[in-house]
Amino acid sequence: MSQTLNMLAVDYGASSGRAVVGSYDGNKVALREIHRFQNEPVHIGSGLIWDFPRLFHELKQSIRRFAAETGGSAASLAVDTWGVDFGLLDRDGHLLGNPYHYRDTRTDGIMEQVFQLLPEDRLYALTGIQTMQINTVFQLYSMIRGSSPMLAAAESLLFTPDLFQYFLTGEKAAEYSIASTSGLLDPYSKTWSTEVLERLNIPPSLLSPIAFPGAVLGSLDKKVREELLAGDMKVVNTASHDTASAVAAVPAESSSYAYISCGTWSLMGVESDTPIINDRARLSFTNEGGAAGKLLFMKNITGLWLLQECKREWDAAGSGLSYGDMQSLAARATPLACFVDPNSDRFMAPGGMAARIQAFCSDTGQRVPHSKAELIRCIVDSLALKYRQTLDELEELVGYRLPVIHMVGGGIQNELLCQLTANATGRPVIAGPVEATSAGNILIQAMAHGEIGTIEEIRQVVRNSFPIVRYEPEHAAHWEEGYERYKAVVRQIAL
């Protein structure tokens, strides 16, 4: 290529967001953060919502800074976010209220009502999506069941990244990777499931056509350009589910590996060319869309959420502990002393996390962690062992051994967790890049510009561009014994 391509990735996480400029020279990509902001959901009345106007304001500030820093060389931008949530637009394109947060309680008890119309096994056969009450299908049916006036006034539904990009361009689309998180998409045809929509009385007209990663959605609207002093840059459909962008940036050199995208949620799985849908997979695995036509067969694991909630609680009490401090405390604590199941419903809601961890340990007859060090060590040990359990399940389902684990995302800055994951799984862990979601977002934009042709080329650029750390397994016998105790605790809760 004759000149450097400058692209903007705006990555919204469940607790914070940031804007990253990616400069691609044909061999390497260099990332530079230009804006960071908080994403704090709001309790209002009985609901939990996202503050969409504030988040859109932060998107505009990101574009303004991008345009100012890159001048006439600003080529494109793309937005990625968490999955499942959505906004509703009226016939004039106006937003009908702030989008609900996936942890809102409106879906309590809704799954059972859906299964009366569409049994759980049939819903999974049609969509391949793990049954979780946060899924779009359950959120949407809760509105149908409650005769929501907002839904009655809606002409279209847009998933969170598509909603941001609609207000930049005026163009509506349902990007494939984000749409696949909904429980409404047929993973074979990659189109909306007619049977799901009909059985649940969801109007097909609400849903936009599917658009695939690497396609140009449009250009910045003239009014947006004038407000932000920005040029005529493209808006691209990247893999707009943050997990899909992160997996696109896994620096794998073969197809035989497991990945963990580690953040508030941990997504652990494999890439597949076809859905894996059977009764065993239905228990806890999901088939979501990835880049380059791939499917991501994976489990949603409650990741660093437990640590984040403990830190938030301790910060409010004035502890001043950084994540680095927390890691150091845990490293000095007794290993494998007690366990929780990170995916237990007990840990779903915010607030009082330390007390809930202690109650779990007490209820299962374990040693109760009291100090901050003991609580943190309980969390990271349990998460590493949850990864081991998931690896066992994955290998059973795909039918072959996964010799290495690639960990990407902000969670790999917890070096203790990376090492414990290697110990627990007995597999080398290759950690990096930290900025996998932004890197994947940016490099899929480069595909839209015709500068990269395949997912393999993306991964070569990642290997060229970012440091990678390898962790080898240690203390195998001790961790095998700990794993057996962990499984006994999880079985006890399941009974």
N, C-alpha and C positions, 0 to 999 in steps of 0.2 A: 504494500500500500504506500502511497506517496506522502501521506501526512497522518499525524496522530488523530484518532477518532475520539472525541470527548462525549461521554454519555453520562446521564444522571440516573442513579437508582435511589428511589425513596422507599425505604423499608420500614413498615409499621409492625412493631411487635406488640404483644399484649400489654406491655407495661411502658414501653418507650419506642421512639422512632428516630430515624436519622436519615440524612441525605448524604450520599457518597458519589463523588465524581470518579468515573473510571476512564482512564486514558489508555487506549489500546494502540500499540505501534506495529501490530502484525506479528509480534513474537511474545510480548509480555503485556500484562495489564497492570497499571498502577492505580491504586485506590486512595482517595483522599476524602476524609469526612469534612463536610462544610457546614453541617447543621445537625443539632441533636435536640430532642424535645421529649417531654414526658407524655405518656398516654394514660390518663387516669380516668377510668370509668366513673360514672356519676350515679349514685343512688338518688332517685327522685320519686316521691310517692312510694309505691310498692315495687317500682321497677329499677332495673340496672341497665343503663344505656351508655353508649359511646358518645363522647362530645364531638360529633362530626364537624360542626362549624369550626371549632378550634383546630381539629386535625387537618381540615382543608386549608385553614389559614397557614399552618406549618408547612403544608405542601407548597403553597404559593411562596412563602419565604424561601423555601429550598430552591424553587425555580428562579426567583429573583437573584439569589446569590450565585447560582450556577451560570445564569446569563451574564452577570457582571464579571465573574472570574474568568469565563472562557471567551467572552466577546462573541465575535462572529463565528467561532469554531464550535459552538454548542450544537451537537448533532441531534440528540434525541433524549427522551426520558421514559421511564417505566416505573410503575408502582407495584409492589408486592405487599401482602398482608397475611394475617392469620386466616384460617378457613371458616366456613359455615355461615357467617353473619351476612346480613344484607340490608339494603335500604329500599324503600318503596317510593315510586314517583307517580304523581298524578298525570292527567292527560296533557298538562302544560309543561311537564318536565320539572315540576317543583317537588322538593323532598317532603314527604309526608311524615315528619317527625324524625328524631334521631334514631339510628338503628339500635336495636336491643343488643345487649351483651350476651354471649352464649352461656354465661353463668346465671342469667336471670331465671327466676323461679317459675316463669310462666309455663315451662315444659314439664314441671313436676306432674307425674301421673299420666302424661300425654302418650307415652310409648304404648301403654296398655290399651288406650283407646284406638290408636292407629292399628295395633295388631288385631283388633276385632274386625277391621275392614280389610287389612292386608297383613296376613300372618308374618311373623318375624322371618321365618325361613324363606318365604316367598319374596319378601322385600330384599333380603340379602341376595337371593338368586338373581333378582332383576338388576341390582345395583352394585353388589360386591362391597358395600360399605359397612364397616363395623357399626353395630348398634350402640349408639351413645345418645343420650337425651339432648345433647347440644346440637345435633345434626339439623341442618336446614329443614329437612322434611318434617321433623317434629316441631320445630319453631313455627313453621308455616301452618301446620295443622292446628296448633294451639290457637292461632288467629282465626282460622276457619271455624273451629269448634266454639270459640268465644264470640263469633259474629263481629269481628273487629271492624269498626267504622273506617279505620285507616286502610285495611285491606279492601274494603268495599269501594273506597275512592281511588285505589291504585290502578294504574294502567300498566306499569312495568315494575319488575323486581330486578335489582342489580346487586351482585355480590360486592363486598367492600372495595376491592381494588378497582373493579369495573365502575363503581359509583364515583370514586375519585376521578377516574379518567373521563367519565362522562361529563363532569363539570369542567374539565379542561378542554374538551373537544366537541361536545354535543353529540358524540357517537356512542351508541349503545351496543354492547357485546357481552357475551358470557365467555370469558377466557376458560379454556378447557381444564387446566389444572385446578382452578378455584371452583369451577362448576362441579367437578368430580367429587368434591368434599360434601356435597349437598345431600346425598341419598336420593337424588332425582334423576341421575344420569345412567344410561345404559353403557357399561364399560366395553361392550363388544362393538356396538355401532358408533359409540361416542356421540350419541344424540340423546335428547330427553326421553325418558321412559314413558311411553304412552300409557302403559298399564298403571304405573304408580300415580300419574296425574289423574287418570280416570277414576281409580278406586278411591282416591282421597279428595276428589272434587276440586282439584287445583286447576285453574284456568291455564291452558297452554300459552295463551296470549301474554301472560305475565312474563314469560321467559324469553330472553333474547337468543339469537342464533349463536352457536358455538364458534369461537375463534381460537386458533391454535398458537402456541408460543412461537415467537419469531415473526409474527405478522404485524405490519404497521396498522394501527387503529385509525390514525388521522393526524392532524396537526393542531397545535395550540389555537384555540379560538381567538379571533382578532381582539376582542375585548380583554381577554386574559393577557395577550401579548402586550397590549398597550398599558394595562395596569402594572405589569411586572417588568416593563422595559425589556422584554424578551423578543428574540427573533423568531423566525418561522421554523421552529424545531419540530421534529416528528414525535408522536406519542406511540410507543410500541407495546404490544401485548407480549410481555415477557412470560415466563412461567410464574404467574402472579400469586399462586399459593407459595408462601415463603419456603415451605419444605421442598417443593419441586425445584425452585431456584437453587436451594442449597445442595440438593442431590446432583443437580447438573454440574456443580463445581467440585464434586468428589474427585480427587486426583487418582482414581483407580487406573491401573494399566491392564486389567483383565475384567471379565464379567463376573467372576466368582468371588464375591465379597458381600459382607453385610455392611450397612451404613447405620450410623446414629446421627441424626440432626438434633443437636443438644441445646435446648434453651428452656423457656418456661415449660414447654412440652418437649418430650423426647420422642422422636419418630424413628423407629428402628425397623429395618426391612431390607428388601432386595429389589433390584430392578427386574422387570419381567416384560416379555413381549406380549403376553396374553394374561387375562385375569386368572386368578386362582380362586375358584369358588367351589366350596364343598362344605359339608357339615362341620368338619374339624376347623376349617378356616373361619367359619361363621362365629365361632365362640369368641374370637377377639382380634381378628385381622381384617384389614381394609384394603381395597384396591383403588388407588387414586391415580390421577393423571400426572404424568411427568413431561419432561422435554423430549423432543425428537421422537414422539410417538410411543414412548415407553410408559408402562404402568409401574406404579410404586406399590408393591405388596408389602404391607407394614403394619405394625401395631402402634397405636397412640398410647404413650406412657406418660403419666404425670411426671415431669422432669424436675427442673430446678424450682418449680412452684413452691414446694415445701420449704426449701431454703429461703426463697424470696419472701415468703410470708413470715417466717421466723425473723428474718432481718428487719422487715417492716415493723413488726411488733416490738423488737428490741430497740430499733431506732426511735420509735415513739416514746420509749422509756428512757432514752438518752444514753444508750450504750456506746454509740459511735463506732461500732465494729464495721470494718470494711469486709468485702468478700475474701480478700487476702488474709485478713486476720482470722476469719472463720475457718479458712482452709488450714491455717497453721494450728489452730486449736484442735481441729479434728484429727490432724496428723499425729498429735500427741496423746489422743484418747485411746482407750482400749478398743481394739478392732473386734468386730463381729460379736459385740456384747448383747445386742438386741436388734430387732428388725420391725419394720412396718411394710405393708403392701402399699407402695406409692399410688396405685390405681384404686385403692379403696374409696368408696363414696364418702367416707368420713372426711376426706381431705379435699373434697371438691370445692367447697365454698371458702371465701376469704374469712380471715379473723380467727384468733385463738388457736393458731396452728400448733404451738409448742404444747399446750394443754391437751390437744387432741392426739398428738403423738404419744404423750405420756399415758393417756387413757387407753390407747390401742395396746401398748405394751403391758399395762396392768391387766386388761381384759384377756390377754392371751397368756398370762402367767409368766411373763418375762421380767427380767430386771428392768426397772423403770429408769430412764435417763433423766437426771435432774439438772446437771450443769449444762451450760451452752455447748461446751465441747462434746459432751455425751450426746446431746440432741443432734448436733450437726453430724457426728460420726454415725449415728443411727441412720440418718437420712442418706448419706453418701454410700454407706455399706449396702443399705436396702436397695438403692437405685442400681448399683453395680450388679447385685444379685438378681434384680428384675431383668436387667439386660441379659444375664446368663440364662434365665428361664425363657426369655423370648428367643434367644439364639437356639436353644434346644427345640422349641416349637417351630421356628423357621426351618431348621434343617429337616425336621420330620415332614413338613409340608412341601418343601421344594424337592426333597429326595436326594440331596447331596450335601457334602460338608462345605462349610464356609470358612476358608482357612485364615481370613484376616477380617478385621473390623476397621472401617474408616469412620472416625468421629470428626464432625465438623460443627461449626457454630460457636457462639459465645461461651457455651458451657465448657469447651475444652481449655479455657483459661484456668479452670479448676484442675490443675495437674494431678492432684490427689485422686479425683474421680476418674481421670484417664487411666492412671496406674491401677486403681482398684478394679476398673472394668477389664483390663488385661488379666489381672489376677483371678477375677471371678469367672471369666469365660475361658481362660486357658488359651487365648488367641492373642497374637500381636495386635496392638491398637495403633493405627496410624492417625495421628491427630493433626488436622489442618485442612483447609485454612479456617481461621477464626471468622473471617469475613465471607464465608461461603455463600450466604444468601445474596449479598451485594455483588459478589463476583459472578455468580450464576446469572443474576438479573442483567448485569452489564454485558456479559458475553453472549447472552441470547439476543440482546439488542444488536450486537455486532453481527449476528446471523441475519437479522432483518436488514442490515446494511449491505449484506453480501460479502462480508469480510471473513466470515467463518462458515464452514459448510456442514460440519457434523458435530455430534456430541463428543466424539473422540478428539477432535481438534480443540474443543473447549477445554477438555481435561488436560491436554498437552500444554495449553496456555497456562492453566492453573499450576501445573508442575513447574513450569518455567518461572512462575511469578511469586510464589509464596513459600515460606518455610514450612517444613513438615517435620513432626516429631514422632518417633517410634517408641512405643512402650512394650517391653517384653513381660510375659507372665512371671510372677514370683509366688512362692509359698503355696504351691499347688495343693498339698494335702490339707493344709489349714483351711483353704478356701472351699475345698470339696466338703469338708465337715461342716463348715458354715452354711454352705448351700443346702445341705440336707436339713439343717435346723430351720433355715429360712422357709423351705418348702413345707415343713411341718406347721409352721406358724400360718402360712397362707392357706393351707388346707383346713386348719382349725377355723379360720374366719369364714371360709366358704361353706362350712357345714351348717 
